[in-house]
Amino acid sequence: MKLIDVLKKRTSIRKYSDREVSEELLNELLEAAGRTQTMGNLQLYSVVVTRDAAMKEKLSPAHFNQPMVKAAPVVLTICADFNRTTEWCRNRSADPGYDNMLSFINAASDALLYTQTFCCLAEESGLGVCYLGTTVYMPGMIIDALRLPRLVMPVATITVGWPDEHPAQSDRLPLASFVHQETYSNYTPQRIDEFYTPKENLPENKHFVEINNKETLAQIFTDIRYTRKDNEALSEVFIETLKKQGFHL
């Protein structure tokens, strides 16, 4: 099956079979993903592979104890990593200046590009994956569990295994809602209606609004899922963790 067909049918897999993900297959995918785009050919990322049950137990609280962290055969933590490049420079009579915000952004971009490439390759191979956005919420717990050194920051976590479920696809906005030709076209109330009303009218989304006693789907996001209070508090945690990891902001 072509990759484009795989992507059109993809879903997040949270339940996995007992079938092993062989080291040979995993390493093949991890190596192939290394061909993804990278700043300056530096590959500013590292991947920590977790298979051990005790280590999954340590990681689980950082991801709000989502069951797939302990149930998946493999958990991958992808890190923005300027430690390796910095040590290379120091060992080659070069003076690195990579302990700053721009360097973190470059490394995080590299790491996320790598993450997406790996996910595409894994799904094309028949594996199921789930991207855990919780990685950036409590990074300190992950840093401690995985013993991440200075200038290494976790930015993504992927659970990996052979699927044991066939969940329905979640909805997506239409192409016209996010593609802009030549210049950015801002969103009028009419365009917002055009793009979001179909999403709001889906039975599952209408039910979600009803059971949470809200008036609109947008309020689910602003008042429950991603609140201002939580965003500001978690932002402070993330910034402080970046500083502890050696990035000067």
C-alpha positions in Angstrom: 0.0 0.0 0.0 1.3 3.5 -0.9 2.2 5.7 2.0 -0.4 8.3 1.0 -3.1 5.6 1.3 -1.7 4.6 4.7 -2.0 8.2 5.9 -5.5 8.7 4.6 -6.6 5.7 6.7 -4.5 6.2 9.8 -5.8 6.2 13.4 -4.1 6.4 16.7 -3.7 2.9 18.2 -3.9 2.6 22.0 -4.5 -1.1 22.3 -1.8 -3.6 21.3 -1.5 -7.3 20.8 1.0 -9.5 22.6 3.0 -9.9 19.5 6.6 -8.8 19.9 8.1 -5.8 17.9 11.4 -7.4 16.9 14.6 -5.4 17.5 15.5 -6.0 13.8 12.3 -4.3 12.6 12.5 -1.5 15.1 16.1 -0.7 14.3 15.3 -0.8 10.6 12.6 1.8 11.1 14.7 4.0 13.5 17.6 4.0 11.0 15.4 4.8 8.0 13.8 7.6 9.9 17.3 9.1 10.3 17.1 10.1 6.6 14.5 12.8 7.4 15.3 16.5 7.0 17.7 17.9 9.6 19.3 21.3 10.3 22.9 21.4 9.0 22.9 17.6 8.7 23.4 17.5 12.5 20.5 15.2 13.5 19.8 17.1 16.6 17.8 14.4 18.3 18.2 11.2 20.4 15.7 8.4 20.9 15.4 6.4 24.1 13.8 3.0 23.6 11.9 1.6 26.5 10.8 -2.1 26.6 11.4 -2.9 30.3 8.2 -3.0 32.3 9.8 -1.3 35.3 11.0 1.6 33.2 7.5 2.0 31.7 6.2 2.1 35.2 8.5 5.0 35.9 7.4 6.9 32.8 3.7 6.3 33.2 3.0 9.1 35.8 4.6 11.7 33.4 1.9 10.7 30.9 -1.0 10.9 33.4 -0.9 7.1 33.6 -2.4 6.5 30.2 -2.7 2.7 30.0 -0.9 2.4 26.6 2.4 3.5 28.2 2.6 0.3 30.2 0.7 -1.9 27.7 2.6 -1.1 24.5 5.5 -3.4 23.7 7.7 -0.4 22.9 7.8 3.3 24.1 10.0 5.7 22.3 11.0 9.0 23.9 12.3 11.4 21.2 14.5 14.2 22.6 15.8 17.5 21.3 19.6 16.8 21.7 22.3 19.4 21.5 24.5 17.5 24.0 26.0 15.1 21.4 26.8 17.9 18.9 28.3 20.1 21.7 30.5 17.2 22.9 31.6 16.6 19.3 32.6 20.3 18.9 34.5 20.3 22.2 36.4 17.2 21.1 37.3 18.8 17.8 38.8 22.1 19.0 35.5 24.0 18.3 33.7 26.3 20.7 30.0 25.5 20.7 27.3 28.1 21.4 24.2 25.9 21.5 22.9 26.5 25.0 20.2 29.0 23.9 16.6 29.3 22.8 17.3 29.2 19.0 19.3 26.0 19.4 16.5 24.4 21.4 14.0 25.3 18.7 16.3 23.9 16.0 16.8 20.7 18.0 13.1 20.4 18.8 12.2 20.8 15.1 14.7 18.1 14.1 13.2 15.8 16.8 9.6 16.3 15.7 10.5 15.9 12.0 12.2 12.6 12.9 9.2 11.6 15.0 6.7 12.1 12.2 8.9 10.2 9.7 9.2 7.3 12.1 5.4 7.2 12.6 4.8 7.1 8.9 7.3 4.3 8.4 6.0 2.3 11.3 2.4 2.6 10.1 3.4 1.6 6.6 5.0 -1.5 8.1 1.7 -2.4 9.8 2.5 -1.2 13.3 0.2 1.0 15.3 1.4 4.1 17.0 0.1 6.8 19.4 1.6 10.2 19.8 1.6 11.4 23.5 1.3 15.1 23.7 1.8 14.8 27.5 5.6 14.7 27.0 5.9 18.5 27.3 3.6 18.7 30.4 5.9 17.2 33.0 9.3 16.8 31.3 11.2 16.8 34.6 9.8 13.3 35.5 10.9 12.0 32.1 14.4 13.6 32.4 14.9 11.9 35.8 13.5 8.5 34.7 15.7 8.4 31.5 18.7 10.2 33.1 18.8 12.8 30.3 21.9 15.0 30.6 22.3 18.7 30.0 21.1 20.1 26.6 18.8 17.1 26.2 15.0 17.8 26.4 12.1 15.3 25.8 9.7 16.6 23.2 7.7 13.6 22.0 6.7 10.1 23.1 5.4 7.4 20.8 3.8 4.1 21.9 4.5 1.3 19.3 3.1 -2.1 18.8 0.9 -4.4 16.6 -2.7 -3.1 16.7 -5.3 -4.9 18.7 -8.1 -2.5 17.7 -9.6 -0.8 14.7 -10.8 2.6 16.0 -12.8 5.0 13.8 -10.9 7.9 12.3 -11.1 11.2 14.1 -12.4 14.2 12.1 -10.1 16.6 10.2 -10.7 20.1 8.9 -10.9 20.4 5.1 -7.9 21.4 3.0 -9.1 24.9 2.3 -9.1 25.6 6.0 -5.3 25.4 6.4 -3.8 25.9 3.0 -3.1 29.6 1.9 -2.2 30.5 -1.6 0.7 33.0 -1.9 -0.2 35.0 1.2 -2.1 34.2 4.4 -5.8 34.7 4.1 -7.3 35.6 7.5 -10.4 34.0 8.9 -13.7 35.8 8.7 -16.7 34.7 10.7 -18.1 33.3 7.5 -15.0 31.2 6.8 -15.0 29.9 10.4 -18.6 28.8 10.0 -17.7 27.1 6.7 -14.8 25.2 8.1 -16.0 24.4 11.7 -19.7 23.9 11.4 -19.4 20.3 9.9 -17.0 19.4 12.8 -19.4 20.8 15.4 -22.4 19.0 13.9 -20.8 15.5 14.2 -22.9 13.4 16.6 -19.9 12.6 18.8 -18.9 16.2 19.1 -22.5 17.3 19.8 -22.7 14.6 22.5 -19.4 15.7 24.0 -20.7 19.3 24.3 -24.0 18.1 25.9 -22.5 15.8 28.5 -20.1 18.5 29.6 -22.9 21.1 29.9 -21.3 23.5 27.5 -22.8 25.6 24.7 -20.2 25.1 22.0 -17.4 22.7 21.0 -14.9 25.5 21.3 -15.7 25.8 25.0 -14.7 22.2 25.5 -11.2 23.2 24.5 -11.0 26.5 26.3 -12.8 25.5 29.5 -11.9 21.8 29.9 -9.2 20.4 27.7 -6.6 23.1 27.3 -7.4 25.9 29.7 -5.6 29.2 30.1 -4.7 28.3 33.7 -3.2 25.0 32.8 -1.4 26.3 29.7 0.3 29.1 31.7 1.3 26.8 34.6 2.7 24.1 32.3 4.5 26.8 30.3 6.3 27.9 33.4 7.2 24.3 34.2 8.6 23.8 30.7 10.6 27.0 30.7 12.1 26.2 34.1 13.0 22.7 33.0 14.7 24.0 29.8 16.8 26.2 32.1 17.7 23.3 34.3 18.8 21.4 31.2 21.2 24.2 30.3 19.3 26.2 27.7 19.6 30.0 28.4 16.3 31.7 27.5 
